[in-house]
């Protein structure tokens, strides 16, 4: 059965106009020197018995170290990766006012086959990006989220 993830995408309107999306750069040595296709919206797996919106809120807090801002969330939709995995996304216009994520760390064997372990942040940095830049940076399976977010923002 394909895995389901859930996430929250925050957008803001910069003074120059348009819309920007809050994305996180994936942490760890594999992603350290990558930019293109190395960013994601805050999201994670829905646990058995967990409501997807609750999972989205939990993952946002775990990855960024702050709760989802107290604003109404709209369901943006479900998006399917080429692997068959799906991600349900909720969206809101809000700025949590953070510059550096303070979320969870993951522990893995590093260097590979060394027998040693090291901890790395799930998300090592965050940024606000215009849609064209977000499309370039996001992992491929999340690129359709950008177009849906732009449509959502235009309708507000």
N, C-alpha and C positions, 0 to 999 in steps of 0.2 A: 504494500500500500504506500503511495507517495506521501512524503512528509509534508506537513503544513507548518508554515511559519506565519508570524503576525508581527506587524510593526506600526510605528507612528511616524509620520512624516510631517515635520513642521515647515511652514513657509512664512516668509516675511516680505514686505514691500519696501525696498530701499528707497531713499529720497530721490534717486535719479529715475525711478519708475521701474516697472516690470515686477518680477517676482524672483526670490531666491529660495533655495531649498537647503535644509540643514542635513548634511551628510557626515558620516564618520569614516575615517581611514582605518582599515583593518590592521590590528596590531600583530606583532610577532615577526620573526625573522623572514618568513616567506614573503611577506608584503612590504618589508622595510624599505626597499629601493624601488618599489613600484608606485606609480600614480594612476595611470590609465587602467580601468577595470579593477581598482584596488579599494574602492570606496563603496559604502553601503548606507542605506537608511538604517536607523536603529531597529533591529528585529531579531527574532529568534524562534525556536521551535515551540509549538503549542504542546504542552504536556497533556498526557491522557486525562480526560475529565475536566480540563481547563477551558474556560470560555476564551475564544480568540482575542477579544478586546482586552480581557484581563492579562493575557499573555503579552499582548502588544505593550500595555502599560508597564508590566514587569520588566520586559526586555529593555525598554527605553531607560528605565531607572537603573537597571543593572549595567548597561553599557555606557551610559553617560554620567551616572552618579547623581542625577537629579530626577525628581518625578516629572511626569508629563505636566505641563502647565495646566492650571485649572481653567480651561476653555472648552467650549463644546467641540467634540470630535465628530467628523463626518466620515462615514465609510466610503473610501475611494474605490474599492473593488478588490477582486482577487486576480492575481497575475501568475501565470504558469511559466516556469523555467523550462528550458529544453530538456532537462533531466526528468521532468514530470512533477517536481516539487512545486508547491504553490505558496504564495505569500499573500495574506490579506492585509490591506493597508488602510489605516485611518489617517485623516489629515486634519490639520488645524492651522490657523494663522496665529502664530505666537513666537516670541523670542525668549527662550529660557534664561538668557543673559549669562551664558557660560562661554569661556574661551578655551578651556582645557577640560577634557573628559576626566572624570574621577571614578570610573566604573570598575567592573570586575577584571580580574586577571585570569589567564588560563595558564596551566602548567603543562609543559611538554618536554620530551627528551630533546635536549639541545646541547651540543650538535648531535645530529642523528647518529644513532648506534654508538653513542659515547657512554651510555649508562648514567649520564648526569641529567638533571632536570633544571629547568629555568622557568620563571614566570614572566609572562608578557601581558600587557593590557589587551582586552578584546578590541577596543577602539583606542588608538594612540593619539589621534588628533581629530578635531572637527572643523568644519568650515561651512560657510554659506556660499552657494554657487548659483549662478544664472543657469537657466535650462540647458543651453548649448554646452556649457562646461560640465554640468551634471551628467549629461548623456555620455560624454567622453570618459568621465571618471568612474561612473557606477559600474558594478559588475553587470555583465550583459543581460542577465535575466531581469534586472530591475529597471532597465532603460524605458520600457513602456510605462512605468510609474510616472516618469517625468511628464509625458504627454498628458496623462490623466490629471496630474497635478496642475498643469498649466490651464487645462480646460476648466477645472474646478475653480481656480483663482480668478479666471476671466468671468465666471458666472457670479461672482460675489460683488 
